[in-house]
Amino acid sequence: MDSPIVTKSILQCPECCSKYTERILLKGKTLSSRCVFCSAVFEITEPHQCCIYCAYGNVPCPEKQNKIKKQ
């Protein structure tokens, strides 16, 4: 039985290092976020990063979660 897709990720702001929970969109890519503590807007910076969840979160995006399950 497949495990469900995790729909929340704890993001860590690269500016102030604060952590906060954000809901993961099941479709599309989230390319930026605004820190709820310092209001800094951050986005992906490296070509291998597909979204902010994969770059700054503790849970990857649904696409990567599915790839991991299939391995």
C-alpha positions as CSV (number, residue, x, y, z in Angstrom):
1,M,0.0,0.0,0.0
2,D,1.3,3.4,-1.0
3,S,1.9,5.9,1.8
4,P,0.0,9.2,1.3
5,I,1.7,12.4,0.0
6,V,2.8,14.6,2.9
7,T,1.2,18.0,2.4
8,K,3.1,20.1,5.0
9,S,6.7,21.0,5.2
10,I,8.8,22.9,7.8
11,L,10.6,25.7,5.9
12,Q,13.7,27.3,7.3
13,C,14.3,30.9,6.3
14,P,17.7,31.5,4.8
15,E,17.8,35.0,6.2
16,C,16.8,34.7,9.9
17,C,17.0,30.8,10.2
18,S,13.4,30.8,11.7
19,K,11.3,27.7,10.9
20,Y,7.6,27.7,10.1
21,T,5.2,25.2,8.6
22,E,3.7,25.8,5.1
23,R,1.2,23.7,3.2
24,I,2.6,22.0,0.1
25,L,0.6,22.5,-3.1
26,L,-0.2,19.2,-4.8
27,K,0.0,20.7,-8.3
28,G,2.5,23.2,-9.7
29,K,5.8,24.4,-8.2
30,T,6.2,26.9,-5.4
31,L,9.2,29.0,-6.4
32,S,9.2,31.5,-3.5
33,S,8.0,32.1,0.0
34,R,7.8,35.0,2.5
35,C,9.2,34.3,5.9
36,V,6.4,34.7,8.5
37,F,9.0,36.1,11.0
38,C,11.3,38.5,9.2
39,S,9.2,39.0,6.0
40,A,12.2,38.1,3.7
41,V,11.2,36.7,0.4
42,F,13.3,33.7,-0.6
43,E,13.3,31.5,-3.7
44,I,15.2,28.7,-5.3
45,T,18.8,29.6,-6.2
46,E,20.4,26.5,-7.6
47,P,19.5,24.7,-10.9
48,H,19.0,21.3,-9.1
49,Q,16.3,22.8,-6.8
50,C,12.9,22.3,-8.2
51,C,10.9,24.3,-5.6
52,I,11.2,25.9,-2.1
53,Y,10.2,22.7,-0.4
54,C,13.1,20.8,-1.9
55,A,15.5,23.6,-1.2
56,Y,14.4,24.9,2.2
57,G,12.0,22.3,3.7
58,N,12.1,19.1,5.6
59,V,9.7,17.4,3.2
60,P,10.2,17.5,-0.6
61,C,7.5,18.4,-3.1
62,P,4.9,15.7,-4.2
63,E,6.8,15.1,-7.4
64,K,10.0,14.1,-5.5
65,Q,8.0,12.2,-2.9
66,N,6.5,10.1,-5.7
67,K,10.0,9.5,-7.2
68,I,11.3,8.4,-3.8
69,K,8.4,5.9,-3.4
70,K,9.1,4.3,-6.8
71,Q,12.8,3.6,-6.0
